[in-house]
Amino acid sequence: MPNPGFYVWEVPGKWISIELSLDLIDRLQQDVIRGFGSLPRRGAEVGGILLGTVTAAGRVVRVEDYLEVPIEYRRGPSYLLSEPDAKAFEAELGQLRSNAAGSSRPIGYFRSHTRDGVGLAQEDLDLVAKYFADPETVILLIRPFGTKPSTAGFYFKEDGQFQSGPPLLEFPFRRRDLAPDEPATPPERPGRGVSVPSRIRRAAQAPQRSEPPPAQNTVRDPAPTAHPVGVIEAAPDAEPVALENPASMPRPRCSRIWIPVSVMCLLVGLLAGFQAAMRVGPQVLGGVDPYNLSLTITPSGNDLEVKWNRQSPVVRKALKGVLTIEDGNYKKPVELDADRLQGGSELLYRHYSNDVRFRLEVFLKDSTSVAEAVEWKSTGDSKPETRN
């Protein structure tokens, strides 16, 4: 029987059973998404060493922990080791194996996959052949997405060779999809891991107008500006006007004429207000605005968690949507289909500047759309500012 807190990956008819820690998924998913958001186009890949145990005569591999090994990215955003990277990888592996007595030991390799194509690359096979000779060695490949949960799959040896092409079995790389009844524990960051490789931060500084400034591990206060974007300043108070005593003012002769005119204007205003309320619908009168998307931004570490009301009537009827993100000089539209709009998946975005604007626009069947915008600024309380 599998232990609580583990997802069991098995392919019918195959010799191996892999137990994957759900707590590991919580932590590793954060590292994968941070790498994916480090570059605006395809994202950077991250990789490292899987730790665990092997039982039942090598037929059950239990993946309990991992160590992310950062690289210099000399060959682009793919996880491809240069000569210094290979030495660092080998040093980490040697240290883990020297400390493995009575604890988890290196049992394989993991990598996120943001490049074109499917399956393992030759560089992956060369790395595993060099550093992992055991027959029960496993490889975890994780594919992140911007608008839906990541997917993952394992590779293992058959007759001394790893499978080619996509994994034999893919699964959603998210704890609540694999074990919805198990409570999630707060993810702990591995002490030796690096969330964002330094080479990625330096690469982001290249002079490209369409790319954002480099990401930082800490949120800095924004430079003061005279008129921050999206902040509407109130007009200065006007000088008070002295009013005369009504008793001393002469009574106009035409006051009787204005009384029926005022009554007529009041009736016309009430009628117009009633008609406007009927056009908006009874739900607004009942306290629920069907056109409110409830777009909210919540800081989560170095990320921003984007949420909207998926039960809103206009969201339930929408055919599609577009979430536009403006982060400094970087602007990126994210297409959302109806399932993504109405589903239960949150969207995490790693911000680069201290002033980020989000605009969600949903499109209905009658060629109309409803939009809502939220601006997040790095302040002491990190409260977002909403503009509808």
C-alpha positions as CSV (number, residue, x, y, z in Angstrom):
1,M,0.0,0.0,0.0
2,P,1.4,3.5,-0.9
3,N,2.3,5.8,2.0
4,P,0.0,8.8,2.7
5,G,1.5,11.9,1.1
6,F,2.7,10.2,-2.0
7,Y,1.4,9.9,-5.6
8,V,1.9,6.5,-7.2
9,W,3.0,6.6,-10.9
10,E,2.6,3.2,-12.5
11,V,2.3,2.0,-16.1
12,P,0.4,-1.3,-16.5
13,G,2.7,-4.1,-17.5
14,K,5.9,-2.3,-16.6
15,W,8.3,-3.4,-13.9
16,I,8.7,-0.2,-11.9
17,S,6.4,1.7,-9.5
18,I,7.4,5.3,-8.6
19,E,6.1,7.0,-5.5
20,L,6.4,10.8,-5.7
21,S,6.2,13.0,-2.6
22,L,3.3,15.5,-2.7
23,D,5.3,18.0,-0.7
24,L,8.0,17.8,-3.3
25,I,5.5,18.7,-5.9
26,D,4.5,21.8,-4.0
27,R,8.1,23.1,-3.8
28,L,9.4,22.0,-7.1
29,Q,6.4,23.5,-9.0
30,Q,7.4,26.9,-7.6
31,D,10.9,26.6,-8.9
32,V,9.7,25.4,-12.3
33,I,7.3,28.4,-12.6
34,R,9.9,30.9,-11.5
35,G,12.2,29.7,-14.1
36,F,9.4,29.7,-16.7
37,G,8.6,33.3,-15.8
38,S,12.3,34.5,-15.9
39,L,12.3,35.1,-19.6
40,P,9.3,36.6,-21.5
41,R,9.2,34.2,-24.4
42,R,9.7,30.5,-23.8
43,G,11.0,30.7,-20.2
44,A,14.1,29.2,-18.7
45,E,14.5,25.5,-17.8
46,V,15.6,24.4,-14.4
47,G,17.0,21.1,-13.4
48,G,18.8,19.1,-10.7
49,I,19.0,15.9,-8.7
50,L,16.2,13.7,-7.4
51,L,16.6,12.2,-4.0
52,G,14.9,9.2,-2.5
53,T,15.0,5.5,-1.7
54,V,14.7,2.2,-3.6
55,T,12.8,-0.8,-2.1
56,A,11.3,-4.1,-3.1
57,A,14.3,-5.4,-4.9
58,G,14.6,-2.2,-7.0
59,R,11.0,-2.3,-8.2
60,V,9.7,0.6,-6.1
61,V,11.4,4.0,-6.4
62,R,10.3,6.6,-3.8
63,V,11.1,10.2,-4.8
64,E,11.2,12.2,-1.5
65,D,13.2,15.3,-2.2
66,Y,15.3,17.2,-4.8
67,L,18.2,19.6,-5.1
68,E,18.0,22.3,-7.8
69,V,21.4,22.7,-9.5
70,P,21.7,26.2,-11.2
71,I,23.6,26.7,-14.4
72,E,25.1,29.6,-16.3
73,Y,22.8,29.3,-19.4
74,R,25.7,29.9,-21.8
75,R,23.7,28.1,-24.5
76,G,20.4,29.8,-24.1
77,P,17.4,29.1,-21.8
78,S,17.6,25.3,-22.1
79,Y,19.1,23.3,-19.2
80,L,22.3,22.5,-21.0
81,L,25.5,22.1,-18.8
82,S,28.6,24.0,-19.7
83,E,32.0,22.7,-18.5
84,P,31.8,24.7,-15.2
85,D,28.1,23.7,-14.8
86,A,29.1,20.0,-15.2
87,K,31.8,20.4,-12.5
88,A,29.3,22.0,-10.1
89,F,26.7,19.3,-10.8
90,E,29.3,16.6,-10.1
91,A,30.4,18.3,-6.9
92,E,26.8,18.5,-5.6
93,L,26.2,14.9,-6.6
94,G,29.3,13.8,-4.7
95,Q,28.4,15.6,-1.6
96,L,24.9,14.2,-1.6
97,R,26.2,10.7,-2.0
98,S,28.7,11.1,0.8
99,N,25.8,12.2,3.1
100,A,23.4,9.5,2.0
101,A,24.0,6.9,4.7
102,G,20.7,6.1,6.3
103,S,18.8,8.8,4.3
104,S,17.7,9.6,0.8
105,R,20.3,9.2,-1.9
106,P,20.5,10.5,-5.5
107,I,18.1,8.3,-7.6
108,G,17.8,10.4,-10.7
109,Y,17.5,13.6,-12.5
110,F,14.8,16.2,-13.2
111,R,14.3,19.0,-15.7
112,S,11.6,21.4,-16.8
113,H,10.8,21.4,-20.5
114,T,10.1,24.6,-22.3
115,R,11.8,23.9,-25.7
116,D,10.1,22.6,-28.8
117,G,9.5,18.9,-29.3
118,V,8.7,16.2,-26.8
119,G,10.8,13.7,-24.8
120,L,14.3,13.6,-23.6
121,A,17.2,15.2,-25.5
122,Q,20.5,13.6,-26.2
123,E,22.1,15.9,-23.6
124,D,19.7,14.5,-20.9
125,L,20.7,10.9,-21.8
126,D,24.4,11.8,-21.8
127,L,24.1,13.4,-18.4
128,V,22.3,10.5,-16.9
129,A,24.6,8.0,-18.4
130,K,27.6,9.8,-16.9
131,Y,26.3,10.4,-13.4
132,F,23.5,7.8,-12.8
133,A,24.5,4.2,-13.7
134,D,22.0,2.4,-11.5
135,P,19.3,0.4,-13.3
136,E,16.5,2.0,-11.2
137,T,17.5,5.5,-12.2
138,V,14.5,7.7,-13.1
139,I,14.1,11.0,-14.9
140,L,11.3,13.5,-14.2
141,L,10.3,15.8,-17.1
142,I,8.0,18.7,-16.2
143,R,6.3,20.9,-18.8
144,P,5.1,24.3,-17.4
145,F,2.3,26.3,-19.0
146,G,1.2,29.9,-18.5
147,T,-2.5,29.4,-18.4
148,K,-3.0,25.9,-17.0
149,P,-1.3,23.5,-14.6
150,S,2.0,22.0,-15.5
151,T,2.2,18.3,-16.6
152,A,4.9,15.8,-15.9
153,G,6.0,12.3,-16.6
154,F,8.7,9.8,-15.6
155,Y,11.2,7.9,-17.8
156,F,12.9,4.7,-16.6
157,K,15.2,2.1,-18.1
158,E,14.0,-0.9,-20.1
159,D,16.8,-3.2,-21.3
160,G,19.2,-0.6,-20.2
161,Q,17.6,2.2,-22.4
162,F,15.2,5.1,-21.6
163,Q,12.0,5.5,-23.6
164,S,11.9,7.9,-26.5
165,G,9.1,10.3,-27.3
166,P,6.6,11.5,-24.7
167,P,6.3,9.8,-21.3
168,L,4.3,6.6,-21.1
169,L,2.0,8.3,-18.6
170,E,1.6,12.0,-18.0
171,F,0.0,13.5,-14.9
172,P,-0.9,17.0,-13.7
173,F,2.0,18.4,-11.7
174,R,-0.2,19.8,-8.9
175,R,-0.9,18.4,-5.5
176,R,-4.6,19.2,-5.4
177,D,-5.2,17.4,-8.7
178,L,-3.4,14.3,-7.6
179,A,-4.7,14.1,-4.0
180,P,-7.6,16.5,-3.5
181,D,-8.5,15.0,-0.1
182,E,-5.1,15.5,1.4
183,P,-4.4,18.8,3.1
184,A,-1.5,20.8,1.7
185,T,1.4,21.6,4.0
186,P,3.3,25.0,3.7
187,P,6.1,24.4,1.2
188,E,9.6,24.7,2.6
189,R,12.3,26.1,0.4
190,P,15.3,23.7,0.1
191,G,18.2,25.3,1.9
192,R,20.7,24.8,-1.0
193,G,18.4,25.5,-3.9
194,V,18.4,28.6,-6.0
195,S,15.0,29.9,-7.1
196,V,16.3,32.1,-10.0
197,P,19.7,31.4,-11.6
198,S,22.0,34.4,-11.6
199,R,22.7,33.9,-15.4
200,I,19.0,34.4,-16.1
201,R,19.0,37.7,-14.2
202,R,22.0,38.9,-16.2
203,A,20.6,37.7,-19.5
204,A,17.4,39.7,-18.9
205,Q,19.5,42.9,-18.8
206,A,20.2,42.7,-22.5
207,P,18.9,45.8,-24.3
208,Q,15.6,44.5,-25.6
209,R,12.8,46.9,-25.5
210,S,10.1,44.2,-25.4
211,E,11.7,42.4,-22.4
212,P,11.3,43.5,-18.7
213,P,14.1,44.5,-16.5
214,P,15.9,41.8,-14.5
215,A,14.0,40.0,-11.7
216,Q,15.2,40.5,-8.2
217,N,15.0,38.3,-5.2
218,T,13.7,41.1,-3.0
219,V,11.0,43.6,-3.8
220,R,12.4,47.1,-3.9
221,D,10.5,50.3,-3.2
222,P,9.6,52.1,-6.4
223,A,11.3,55.3,-7.3
224,P,9.1,58.3,-6.3
225,T,7.2,59.9,-9.1
226,A,5.3,63.1,-9.2
227,H,2.1,61.4,-10.6
228,P,2.1,57.6,-10.3
229,V,0.3,55.8,-13.1
230,G,-3.3,54.9,-12.2
231,V,-3.5,57.2,-9.1
232,I,-6.2,59.8,-9.5
233,E,-5.4,62.7,-7.3
234,A,-8.3,64.7,-5.7
235,A,-8.6,68.3,-6.8
236,P,-7.6,70.8,-4.1
237,D,-10.4,72.0,-1.9
238,A,-12.0,75.1,-3.3
239,E,-12.4,78.2,-1.2
240,P,-15.5,78.2,1.0
241,V,-18.3,80.5,-0.2
242,A,-20.1,82.6,2.4
243,L,-23.8,82.1,2.1
244,E,-26.3,84.8,2.9
245,N,-28.9,84.4,5.5
246,P,-32.0,83.1,3.6
247,A,-34.3,85.2,5.7
248,S,-32.6,88.4,4.4
249,M,-32.8,87.3,0.8
250,P,-35.7,88.6,-1.3
251,R,-38.3,86.0,-2.2
252,P,-38.4,85.6,-6.0
253,R,-41.8,86.3,-7.6
254,C,-41.6,83.2,-9.8
255,S,-41.2,80.7,-7.0
256,R,-44.6,79.3,-7.6
257,I,-43.7,78.4,-11.1
258,W,-40.6,76.5,-10.1
259,I,-42.5,74.2,-7.7
260,P,-44.3,72.2,-10.4
261,V,-41.2,72.2,-12.6
262,S,-39.2,70.7,-9.8
263,V,-41.8,68.0,-9.2
264,M,-41.7,67.1,-12.9
265,C,-37.9,66.9,-13.0
266,L,-38.1,64.6,-9.9
267,L,-40.6,62.3,-11.6
268,V,-38.5,62.2,-14.8
269,G,-35.4,61.3,-12.8
270,L,-37.1,58.6,-10.9
271,L,-38.4,57.1,-14.1
272,A,-35.0,57.2,-15.8
273,G,-33.4,55.5,-12.7
274,F,-36.0,52.8,-12.7
275,Q,-35.5,52.1,-16.4
276,A,-31.7,52.0,-16.0
277,A,-32.1,49.5,-13.1
278,M,-34.3,47.3,-15.2
279,R,-31.7,47.2,-18.0
280,V,-29.0,46.2,-15.6
281,G,-31.1,43.4,-14.2
282,P,-32.6,42.3,-11.0
283,Q,-29.3,40.8,-9.7
284,V,-27.8,44.3,-9.4
285,L,-30.8,45.4,-7.3
286,G,-30.3,42.4,-5.1
287,G,-26.7,43.4,-4.3
288,V,-24.9,41.2,-6.8
289,D,-23.3,42.9,-9.9
290,P,-23.3,40.4,-12.8
291,Y,-20.6,42.4,-14.6
292,N,-18.1,42.5,-11.7
293,L,-15.1,40.2,-12.5
294,S,-13.6,40.7,-9.0
295,L,-10.1,40.7,-10.4
296,T,-7.6,40.6,-7.5
297,I,-3.8,40.4,-7.1
298,T,-2.3,38.8,-4.1
299,P,1.5,38.7,-3.4
300,S,2.9,35.2,-3.0
301,G,6.7,35.4,-2.3
302,N,8.3,36.8,-5.5
303,D,5.1,36.0,-7.5
304,L,1.8,37.7,-7.9
305,E,-1.3,35.4,-7.7
306,V,-4.0,36.5,-10.2
307,K,-7.6,35.5,-9.4
308,W,-11.0,36.4,-10.7
309,N,-14.6,35.4,-9.7
310,R,-15.2,32.3,-11.8
311,Q,-18.8,32.2,-10.6
312,S,-19.6,35.7,-11.9
313,P,-22.5,35.5,-14.4
314,V,-20.5,37.3,-17.1
315,V,-17.6,34.9,-16.6
316,R,-19.9,31.9,-16.8
317,K,-21.3,33.1,-20.2
318,A,-17.9,34.2,-21.7
319,L,-16.5,32.5,-24.8
320,K,-13.0,33.6,-24.1
321,G,-10.9,36.2,-22.4
322,V,-7.5,38.0,-22.5
323,L,-5.4,38.9,-19.5
324,T,-3.0,41.7,-20.4
325,I,0.0,42.2,-18.2
326,E,2.0,45.4,-18.3
327,D,5.2,45.1,-16.2
328,G,7.4,48.2,-16.8
329,N,8.2,48.2,-20.5
330,Y,7.1,44.6,-20.8
331,K,3.6,43.8,-22.1
332,K,2.2,40.3,-22.6
333,P,-1.3,39.2,-23.5
334,V,-2.4,35.8,-22.1
335,E,-5.2,34.1,-24.0
336,L,-7.8,32.4,-21.8
337,D,-10.4,30.0,-23.2
338,A,-13.8,29.4,-21.6
339,D,-12.5,26.4,-19.6
340,R,-9.6,28.3,-18.2
341,L,-11.8,31.3,-17.3
342,Q,-14.4,29.2,-15.5
343,G,-12.0,26.5,-14.1
344,G,-10.4,26.5,-10.7
345,S,-6.8,27.1,-11.7
346,E,-5.0,30.2,-10.4
347,L,-2.4,32.1,-12.4
348,L,1.0,32.9,-11.0
349,Y,3.0,35.7,-12.5
350,R,6.5,36.7,-11.4
351,H,6.8,40.4,-11.5
352,Y,9.9,42.3,-12.6
353,S,9.1,45.9,-11.6
354,N,7.3,47.5,-8.7
355,D,4.4,48.6,-10.7
356,V,2.4,45.9,-12.6
357,R,-1.0,46.4,-14.3
358,F,-3.4,43.6,-15.0
359,R,-6.4,43.9,-17.3
360,L,-8.9,41.1,-17.8
361,E,-11.3,41.4,-20.7
362,V,-14.0,38.7,-21.3
363,F,-15.9,38.3,-24.5
364,L,-19.6,37.3,-24.8
365,K,-21.7,35.8,-27.6
366,D,-23.2,39.1,-28.7
367,S,-19.8,40.6,-29.6
368,T,-19.7,42.6,-26.3
369,S,-17.0,42.5,-23.7
370,V,-16.5,43.3,-20.1
371,A,-13.2,44.4,-18.7
372,E,-11.6,45.1,-15.3
373,A,-8.2,46.4,-14.4
374,V,-6.1,46.1,-11.3
375,E,-2.8,47.8,-10.6
376,W,-0.3,46.4,-8.1
377,K,2.3,48.6,-6.6
378,S,5.1,47.6,-4.2
379,T,4.2,49.5,-1.1
380,G,4.4,48.7,2.6
381,D,1.1,46.8,2.7
382,S,1.3,45.6,-1.0
383,K,-2.4,46.4,-1.5
384,P,-3.5,46.4,-5.1
385,E,-5.2,49.4,-6.6
386,T,-8.3,48.7,-8.7
387,R,-9.5,50.7,-11.7
388,N,-12.7,49.5,-13.4
